[in-house]
Every structure is written in structure tokens, then in C-alpha cells.
Amino acid sequence: TSEGGRVRGTMQAQAPTTGNGAAKGKHGRRSGGARRGNGGSKADAKGRFRVVHEALALAVDARANTLAGTAELTLAVPACVPANFCLPLHCRGGCCVVTAAEVNGVSASFTQGNYTGVATTAVTAGMWLVVPQATPNRDYTNFAAHCRMAQDAAERGDLVIQWPQQSQPQLQTAPPPAGISPLLTPPTPRPACVSPSASLDAVDSGDAVAQQQRGTARCIVRIQFNVPPGSPGLRWAMAEGGDPADSLHVYTSAGLSTAPCWFPCVDNSSERCTWSLDFTVPEDFVVVAPGKLLRTTQQTSETRTFTYALEVPTLPRHIGFAAGPFEGMVDPNLPHISYFGLPGTLDRIACTTAFLSKALRSYEQTLECPYPYPFYTQVFVEDPHVDVGVFAGLCVVDAGFLHGPENIDEVIPAREQLCVALAKQWFGCYTHFKRCRDMWLFHGLSEYLAACFLSAHLGNNHVRYTQMKKNDDVCSREWRTPLCVGPEDTVYPADVLTPRFATKAYLVTNMLERQAGGQSAWLKLVRSLLRPAAAQAPALVLAPSAVLAASAPATAIPAALATAAPTAAVAGEQATEATAAPAPAQAAAPKLKRALSTRKFLHTLKVTTGKDFKQFSERWLLGRGLPTLTCGFEYNRKRHQTDFAVRLDSGSQSAGGGGGSGGTGPAAEKPSAVSLTVRIHELDGTYDQQLPLESDLNLFELTCHSRARKARRKRVQQAAAAGQDAQQDAAVAAVAASATAGDEEQEAGPTPGVPVIPVLWVQVDPEYECIRKVAFRQSESMWIAQLEMDKDVRAQSEAVRALGTCASVASVNALGNLLNNDQAYWGVRAEAAAAIARTSAQPSAPRDLCYTAFSILSKVFRSKVRARESRQLPARL
């Protein structure tokens, strides 16, 4: 699509000038055609046009698994069109087949490219076309030509409609009445052509005289099309082992370029418009779509039509629907939230989505911005391409996330996914990215917003533990593509569409939060980005869901919902309209600045904080790869200090060939600006040291703040006065006593296995200030002290993983104590159980270690499985 990065210069071809004045220069940039990016914001005499409103009338054939429909686009075009004027649209050939096209009621000729097969280069009417060959030539020359044509069509449009010579633009005197689709609006008289002028804002007003003076007019383009089976834009599915009559349903696939696969549109980040959607489906089907349900009409004894209207200007990629024999329910706390699923799933839907109203209220409080759409609907479907598909006010979710109250293992993953999907209604649907290189920003902001809610909903330990796991997951692979895709990269890099891309974006967002000055300063910045768009957002309609009330017969609505919602059901041929919606806000589309870019975001961040983020952008947004830290330390008794060494391997280069993503490579501009936090836990307290990394190998001398002999009584007395737990007091006293004994009996030498230094344990980058992989070793006694005395889940997890490799009875006992501690975080306890099992399963493990590990695990298993009133395990065990 046009939002992607430019293809390389070697892959560019000299494209001829199109009929509407669009041409590519020597740098491959477009000078005309449909509006894109920052240029061409209004219709003018050079050939640019803009989509004001689009109406879709679709007929779903469940027997043949096909879709037939009509798309009507209301365009703002020059009042006096030039010769050979053409309209390039996006409609993927082979996926969505166009059968006819009309411009203002006059039949128009069109050409549609199909890039699903082998092709050769050919130019007809100034456009790249695909000419299939009887005998495909599978060589690089044909592939390169095919790739160039596909990229060119994806940018400028693969459906080109020639403007009929006998047709002229028409000036509308008023927008269509409320609730009336433009497909049903009769054409208005066509006035005489006028000369264009510089100002073209009158296209958004209903004043025909003003439009005539400013040289713009509206035209209606009507396109008939059908979607054959197997199109990537639609997905037909049914429940596993279910009856097709009860579980067959269809829904749209979510993606960057899936919209042109099932309806014609202008698919770029600048063409936002209002929408009217009509769906004709079998009588037992329910249709869920973005916007507000206006009415349902019984067409025949076997079909009925659902009519939706979306007043908020929205991109085509955020338009979707789901149709099937769904059952629905309204959220008991927020009536504008509704849920749909296949028959028999309402109980599990209620359990899975019980928290969602709290999440929506929390988002509105955090962002100080109301929910941008009138309704929010979640539909649970079978076997989708992606687990969660996000559309404007609609979310298509995999039914595999549904769970009952007895399935506790599936609760947290489901809530994490649903929270992120809800956050994308603000970051991704309402505010969207300009180009693919800006996708990281919305992935990071949506996951950050979800983490803010989950921190209060599931606890701070869960968010910190999840962030640590995400850091390990990102560092487990090699990154060849930068987070912010540059102009020299391909249009759609493979890494952009992977879950790890969103994970890395979230981690980089956390790093930006620390650079900005903390959560309060960061949220202030995010709110400033949403405030211009939220100023013109529609008022939230706090009313029972008309979608659920009007989408099913009266007999299918539960009694609880029938009393809470006004009846809008349809019986027989009678059609009852829901609350009347105002006319589509067609004039609001060009006024809303809702497209965000990385450059604009970093500039706003610089103005807000007064800091320069150029180096940060080069290291973490444009850089490839991730740094690896190898650390070690030794306590120097003579100087009473800790000698700490850090070896850094950046393993990457920035996009411009500079320093690595860690910013510490030999070509980095200012490697001294990078620092590493080392937290040293001593007998006398905890001290953080900021270590500047100036080279690949760095040595530091860190002063020790406590002495073993003097710290013993002081530490024990302070711990007793503060009322700390007995386990920590005993551990501190034991370490202090052993250290004191080691000083007094220095001539006899230290006791084997007992620490004789005032350092309890050391942590490297304890707050995960950057994305990195750390290799760090310390003694077994230090790992045990870290596991028993540190209450941070990250420190406990690091200690568990280290003790899992020690293969000693002491480490197994320490892990067993954590496993039996009900106050510890469940994720760390699960890691401890797995570490004990791995340690005892090693072939070289001694017998006493295996016996200790088996005793610990068997006791835990019996306590969780065996019934209290019985002393024996169940027969099946």
C-alpha cells in the first residue's frame, strides 16, 4: 500500500503518466493521483480527488460461500475534469472481481489488475497491466517485472475507472437524509462546468454555489463486484464437529491490505470517510458491523437486511463485519458494550469478558479521552487468521479464548489479548499511523495502555514479570529489520507482522517513558496527542445496545435484555428503526488530524521534555540487533571494594551504518552516554551504581559501604526494630555471623560454601531499563540469598533460573521453600517447580539430590490433588 516504504532504486521502473495526471519521478514518488501522505489533501484540477463517503450494499450467499455487492463512493473531484481523467482505486484482482462501473449514472470503462499469477510487462491506457501467459516463465526477469507491477498497483490502485466523456461532476445541494444510504439517493441535476480556483474547502459544505465558485464538485461512482470463495479478505468457518446449519459463519480478516480483497476503496492513510453499510443475509443470520444499527428489514421469507451507519470518519482497513447464527448479550455494567458468539457460548462469553467494562473505564480515565465510537462489540468466531482482529468499534476474537470459571490457566492470556484489542480502538483505529514505519508507535502505545490497566487489575508483579519475559523473548532471536522501517527497506517486512514486533515496540515504549521522566510525564504527552482528535469526537451514547436488540427476532432476545433495552425486533415483513442517527459527518473528515508519525511524535516528545532523542532513535528505532552484556565481579579485601567488569557485544548496526542498537559499537557517536545500573545488596543496605560504558570492555572499582564486623549487630538490630520477617532476619544474621567469623579466623581460612564478604548479592540492570541479554554469574549462596530476601519477581525469577543449573541439595531446598510459599508470585513458583524437575532429571544428578527433589514435588502434588477427607490419591493416579 501507499503507506509502506519505498522500494529500492534498483527495483524501480519508469512508470508512464496515468490518465489522471499521476506520474512517478526519478525517485519513485508520486506527483498526482489519489491523495496520500502529506500532499494532495484536496481535489483540484490536476486530477486529485478525495473520498467523502462510501456506501456498501452486500448480499451474503451462505450456500455458495460467496459475496456480491455494490459500492458507491462519493468523491470530491474537480468541477471541470481534464481530458483522459481516471479514478485509480484499490480492488485486488482475483480476490474481488469487478463486473460493472458507473460514474454519475453513466457506464464507464475500467481495467483491473490481477497479480496472483505470472505476468509480463504491458502498458495499456497509461497503466501497468498484467498479461497472463499460457506457459509461465519462472525466471527472475518475469518475477522482477511482476513484483514491480504489483508494488506500483498497490500504491496507485489496481482498479482504474475511465471518466466517461458524457459525464460531468454534479453539485449536491444537501447531504443525504439521516439513515438513508446514498445508494437510494436520486442523482441531482448536473450544473455547467466552472473554472477551478485555489481554495477547495467548499467540497465539504452543502452549498452548491460555493462549490461552483471554488471549482470542486461531488461525483458518485457505483461499482458492482463479487467476492469468490477463497478470498483472503473473507473467512468462512464453522465450529469443529458442528452442524453447518447452526455454526456456519463468515467474517472479515484483519490486516493492512485486506480491505481491497473484499470491496473497492481507496486504501491509504489519508482517505478517511463516513460509511453506510447494508448487509442482506439469510433469515437466521445476525450481522455485526462498525457503527450504529439503524434498522433491520425483512426482505423475503428467507433473507433480511441490516443497515449500519458509521459517522466517525474511518479508514477502509478498519471496516469489517461478522455474520452468522450468533447469540448476543449486553454488558451488565456498560450498555454500549455487547458480545456475540455461536449458540451455546454465552456462559463462557460472560465469564471471559466480565472485566472489560472496568478496562474501558480505566482507559477513559487514564487518557482523559472518551471512547471514540458509539458502541463496542466483540464477536467470538472459529479459526481466524489472527487471534484478535481489530476494527472500528468491532473486535473479531478467536473463540479459543473463551473459558469458564474452572479454566484458570486461560484467564490471564485472554484478558491480556482483549485489553490490547480494546486499547487499539484509540491507538490504531481512531488515531492511525501514516506509514508502515510508524506501526511500532501504535503497537507500543496500545500495549502500554493495557499494561497500565493490568497493573491495577492483576497486580504490579504481573506486569513486571511479563515485561521480563517479553525482554527474554525478544532477545532470543536475531533482529535484522529495524523497528522503524526506513525508506530503504521493503514495503512489508516480515518482522512487522510478527507478535515479536509488537513486543519489542512495547519494550521501546517503556524505555521512552523512563527517558521522558516517568509515567505522569509520559501520560501527559500521550493525552496531548489524543486531545486534538478527541475535541471533535462524537458524544458517547450510553444507551442499551441497539445492535443486539435489532439484530435478532424478538423470541431470540433474552428476557433480561428485553426489559433493559427497547424492542427493535423485526417480525415478518415489518421493519422497525432504532434511534435515528444524525446525518453522516462528511464535513469532519478533512479537519481531523488523526494520523501520527514517528517524526511528529519524537518532535512532540522533544518539545515536552526538552531532551534530544536523536541518538535514541538511531539506536532503538533505526538500529538492528540487540546488545549482549557479559558481567562479573570480585570482592577486593585489601581495598575493601568490588571490582566489576562488563563486556558488551552490540552485535548490530544502525540503519545508517552507525552504532548498534545498544549504542555502544565502535562507530557510535557518543558511547559514553550509555550507562548501566548495577544494584549491590550489602549488609548495610542496597546501593545503585551507574556505570558508563565507554568501550567493549569496561572495568570499574566500586567502593563497598559496609564492613562485615561492624555491620553485624547494627543490621540485626535495625531489622528487629523494623519488624521484618523472621526468614530475612535469620538470613542476614547468618551471613553477617559467617562474615565476622571469617574475619576473626582469617588465618584458618574461610569455611567452604559460606560467604565471608559483606556483599549479599548483585543485580545487573534490575529495572530493565533497556532491551538486553545479560550473562552474569555469582556464587550459589548469593543466588539463594537473592531468592529468599529479594521480594521483586524479576530478581526471584533470575535466581530460580540460576539455581536450576547448580545441581546441589542446597539449591533444591531453596527452590522448594519458594514453591511452598503461598505468598510468592505464581509464575515464579511455576518456574521453581520446573527447575527442580530439570535438576533431578539430569543423568549425572546424585542420589540424595534426586530424592530431595522428588520429596518436594510429591508433597506439593499430593497437597494440590488429594482430597482433604481422603488419605489416598484417586484411583486414576
Secondary structure as UniProt FT lines:
FT   TURN            2..3
FT   HELIX           9..11
FT   TURN            19..20
FT   TURN            26..27
FT   TURN            37..38
FT   TURN            45..46
FT   STRAND          50..61
FT   TURN            62..65
FT   STRAND          66..78
FT   TURN            83..84
FT   STRAND          86..90
FT   TURN            93..95
FT   STRAND          97..103
FT   TURN            104..105
FT   STRAND          106..107
FT   STRAND          110..112
FT   STRAND          119..124
FT   TURN            125..126
FT   STRAND          127..132
FT   HELIX           140..156
FT   STRAND          159..162
FT   TURN            165..166
FT   TURN            178..179
FT   HELIX           182..184
FT   HELIX           201..204
FT   HELIX           208..214
FT   STRAND          216..227
FT   TURN            229..230
FT   TURN            232..233
FT   STRAND          234..237
FT   TURN            240..241
FT   HELIX           244..247
FT   STRAND          249..252
FT   HELIX           259..261
FT   TURN            269..270
FT   STRAND          273..282
FT   TURN            283..284
FT   STRAND          286..288
FT   STRAND          292..298
FT   STRAND          303..314
FT   HELIX           316..318
FT   STRAND          322..324
FT   STRAND          327..330
FT   TURN            335..336
FT   STRAND          337..341
FT   TURN            343..344
FT   HELIX           346..352
FT   TURN            353..355
FT   HELIX           356..367
FT   STRAND          376..381
FT   STRAND          388..391
FT   TURN            392..393
FT   STRAND          394..398
FT   HELIX           399..401
FT   TURN            405..406
FT   HELIX           408..410
FT   HELIX           411..423
FT   TURN            424..426
FT   TURN            428..430
FT   STRAND          431..433
FT   HELIX           436..438
FT   HELIX           439..457
FT   HELIX           460..475
FT   TURN            487..488
FT   HELIX           494..497
FT   HELIX           499..516
FT   HELIX           519..534
FT   TURN            535..536
FT   HELIX           546..550
FT   HELIX           554..556
FT   HELIX           559..564
FT   TURN            572..573
FT   STRAND          576..577
FT   HELIX           586..591
FT   STRAND          595..596
FT   HELIX           598..609
FT   HELIX           614..616
FT   HELIX           617..621
FT   STRAND          628..636
FT   TURN            637..640
FT   STRAND          641..649
FT   TURN            655..656
FT   TURN            661..662
FT   TURN            666..667
FT   HELIX           671..673
FT   STRAND          675..682
FT   TURN            683..684
FT   STRAND          685..692
FT   STRAND          697..703
FT   HELIX           708..722
FT   HELIX           726..744
FT   TURN            745..748
FT   TURN            752..753
FT   STRAND          759..764
FT   TURN            766..767
FT   STRAND          773..776
FT   HELIX           780..789
FT   HELIX           793..803
FT   TURN            804..806
FT   HELIX           809..819
FT   TURN            822..823
FT   HELIX           826..840
FT   TURN            843..844
FT   HELIX           847..865
FT   TURN            868..869
FT   TURN            875..876
//
